[in-house]
Amino acid sequence: MIYSIENYLYSLFLAKSTVTIAVALFFTYLGEVVTLGALTVVVMLWLWQVKKNKDAVWFGATMAVAGIAIYVLKHLFGRLRPEFGFIIETSYSFPSGHAMASAVFFTSIEYVLQDVYPNARTKRIVISGIVLALIGWSRLALGVHWTSDVLAGWLFGAIITYSSIFLYKKYSIG
């Protein structure tokens, strides 16, 4: 039953045109480890520039924990990817690292920006939600993930981020 639902969703989201593939590739590259790593450094440098040093360290540490968790979870579950994909991926499928890392990145961005730009919170949440959805969709459209991989990536990403926020608030000094 679950397998047939996954197959149905796989065929539903799979890209059907070269334009769709191109758009999906753009959002997949946005969710790549290298891209998010570079953006993490940019955010950390900016936070140091605006004298939010502890937030900068917290942000970098949270992203590092996400990277480690992705590696561990993929090897723990060892789920194979769908047989057909528009790009070649060599790691395991579950959970989606793109979905998980981008969920951590964008929810963490919201947390550190809430004090700096409190009036734009709704806009940030909407934009982040759209970008997260498009990154997740891109993994499905390119045929490299099952729907449950992406959903689990978002869930694990939220767990990591909100656990990190909880610990940061609880143990932060000053």
Beta strands, then each sheet from edge to edge (+ up, - down):
end
